[in-house]
Amino acid sequence: MDTKKILFVCLGNICRSPAAEEILRTMAAKEGKNWFIDSAGTYSGHKGQLPDRRMYAAAKKRGYDLTHRARPVVMSDFLDFDMIAAMDDDNYETLRMLAPDIESEKKIIRIREFFNPERDETYVPDPYYSGNEGFEYVLDLLEEACENIVRKRF
């Protein structure tokens, strides 16, 4: 079986990255892929918390059950995962600074690498300070990226 280990990273690990984790887990399972998928944040202030209630509700409407508890990125993530996908440039740069070596740094990608080519968006915006439409838009972006990850098999 083709086992891949993928880590999604955003700032607090309560909106974007846990949603991406569950979306990819759901899509990969439907395709029979034996992938280990997790998420983490570059900020540890939400450690142990469930996803933001607004993201939880928006994801639930689409059939995703977000049960992940927020955790910060740890050094072992750079050794344990095959790909570490950053939601935006700030997370990408933070991850690059945290990477213990060049090989680990090569695992870090921007999630936008999996957007459809016609998309102008260059990152997944943080919906934390937006209304419901912000959460829906983030889910649209993440579904697109995750579908392309499953198809392209990074």
Rosetta blueprint (number, residue, H / E / L):
1 M L
2 D L
3 T L
4 K L
5 K E
6 I E
7 L E
8 F E
9 V E
10 C E
11 L L
12 G L
13 N L
14 I L
15 C L
16 R H
17 S H
18 P H
19 A H
20 A H
21 E H
22 E H
23 I H
24 L H
25 R H
26 T H
27 M H
28 A H
29 A H
30 K H
31 E L
32 G L
33 K L
34 N L
35 W L
36 F E
37 I E
38 D E
39 S E
40 A E
41 G E
42 T L
43 Y L
44 S L
45 G L
46 H L
47 K L
48 G L
49 Q L
50 L L
51 P L
52 D L
53 R H
54 R H
55 M H
56 Y H
57 A H
58 A H
59 A H
60 K H
61 K H
62 R L
63 G L
64 Y L
65 D L
66 L L
67 T L
68 H L
69 R L
70 A L
71 R L
72 P E
73 V L
74 V L
75 M H
76 S H
77 D H
78 F H
79 L H
80 D H
81 F L
82 D L
83 M E
84 I E
85 A E
86 A E
87 M L
88 D L
89 D H
90 D H
91 N H
92 Y H
93 E H
94 T H
95 L H
96 R H
97 M H
98 L H
99 A L
100 P L
101 D L
102 I H
103 E H
104 S H
105 E H
106 K L
107 K L
108 I E
109 I E
110 R E
111 I H
112 R H
113 E H
114 F H
115 F L
116 N L
117 P L
118 E L
119 R L
120 D L
121 E L
122 T L
123 Y L
124 V L
125 P L
126 D L
127 P H
128 Y H
129 Y H
130 S L
131 G L
132 N H
133 E H
134 G H
135 F H
136 E H
137 Y H
138 V H
139 L H
140 D H
141 L H
142 L H
143 E H
144 E H
145 A H
146 C H
147 E H
148 N H
149 I H
150 V H
151 R H
152 K H
153 R L
154 F L
